[in-house]
Amino acid sequence: MRAHPAGPLHGSITPPTAAGAPPAELGVLDPHVWPRSATRVDGELHLAGRAVTDLVRAHGTPLFVLDEADFRGRAADFATAFADPELGADVHYASKAFLCGQVARWIAEDGLHLDACSGNELALALAAGFPAERIALHGNNKSLVELQLAVDSGIGHVVLDSFDEIDRLAPLAAARVAAGGDPVSVLIRATVGIEAHTHEFIATAHEDQKFGFSLATGDALTAAVRVIREPALHLAGLHSHIGSQIFDTAGFEAAAHRVVGLLGQIHQATGELLGELNLGGGFGIAYLADDDPVSPTDVATRLRTVVAAECAALGLPVPRLAVEPGRAIAGPGTVTLYEIGTIKPVRLGAGGGPGTPAVRNYVSVDGGMSDNIRTALYDADYTCVLANRVSDAPPALCRVVGKHCESGDVLVRDLWLPSDVAPGDLLAVAATGAYCWSMASNYNYLLKPPVVAVRDGVATEIVRRQTLSDVFALDAVLADAPAPSPAPDQPAPEHAAGARS
């Protein structure tokens, strides 16, 4: 564990070497990490046919740039991989990764299902016109209001997470049935006891955590039997989820083995044959060149094989499969653009051994942990490049940091950038489409950046930049106050960034 998030300058700790040796060429766009459309034209980064300096002049920084074809192409990859002409299969977009009205409409148009993890995510999807019957509602603490919205809207499934939730949902479902409606379709979320190889905070299937009904204690079977005995509830199947940013299929295969075993227990106890098995999401993406995520085709093939074998061993029919990719669809196709404001060389001390730089440049940008909390929260790794130009200057060890009043406000912990990067240059951080904008905050009263979708060179703002007036509107004292300078409601028409391009 790091002794201090800002660095090693205390306790005689040897400077880290996480950046490795300088690459042979700086600014290379690894196709495993960057959007499918990313390229350099005359040295400048282009995304989906549009120069980043053009985007910044029009929309300012920080700026999320989403490659629409990349996003929709990855969604199609999952839909194709899991298509099953005999049994059918459902791909649910895990909307917590990134959701807005336009994304909900893309997912709807492309035929996928959608997961909502709160009543407000559900409300957004419904407001965008997403078909209710293709929505599932998750969450470990669904309120009566959220459950009522789900029941009234006629969503496809409520994923039950606790006995308290069964108590809350059953009378709402009974009222719908009494009024002539159908029983509410539900899944039981089973905690399968799999230790996923991921960060502790995003591992969700081990026993000591807040989600689901435990298989080990028998709670999952008890919950299933109880739901089956509720006439206003229809137990459609089972659900499991083992974590996020997982690079191999072994955990998913082990989870499938255990959940199919629960299908067998339910059949033995009640005679019911459940028709659906949702094995969750958590499929990893490449944030760095060395990351090696599993393809949708490999995941689909291995899961089908395991489920079929387990069902055959128990004499059960093979259920309809479902999965829930979120990061794997939204993550790789979005890049965050920042303007460099300050560069501060910091001496690392005399230690560190041969080849270890004596200085690290702290490169400060105009965003930070308010638009990407993942580095501080999860030790997430990112890479970035100088975006508005290329440089043949020698490499310099850098740490890209934000402008917040936190020493842990780090975006990219260790990397090599050209030694001539300067204030006004643009940096592009790759693979920021998942859990960056959706976890954004107003810490230090910074404003949430816009999201611009680009396709074939045409840029469309799908989430506008938050303004100080938006924030003031929530303040009981300042609601009617004008937003003073130097915090304009909109970026200047010609933004300073990219002037060197």
PyMOL commands that set and color helices and strands:
alter all, ss='L'
color gray80, all
select helices_A, chain A and resi 52-59+68-82+101-109+119-127+132-134+144-153+163-178+200-202+219-228+250-270+296-314+327-330+374-378+437-439+443-445+468-472
alter helices_A, ss='H'
color red, helices_A
select strands_A, chain A and resi 39-41+44-47+50-51+63-67+89-94+113-116+135-137+157-160+184-191+213-214+233-239+276-278+320-323+334-347+359-365+384-386+395-401+410-418+426-429+451-455+458-463
alter strands_A, ss='S'
color yellow, strands_A
deselect
rebuild
show_as cartoon
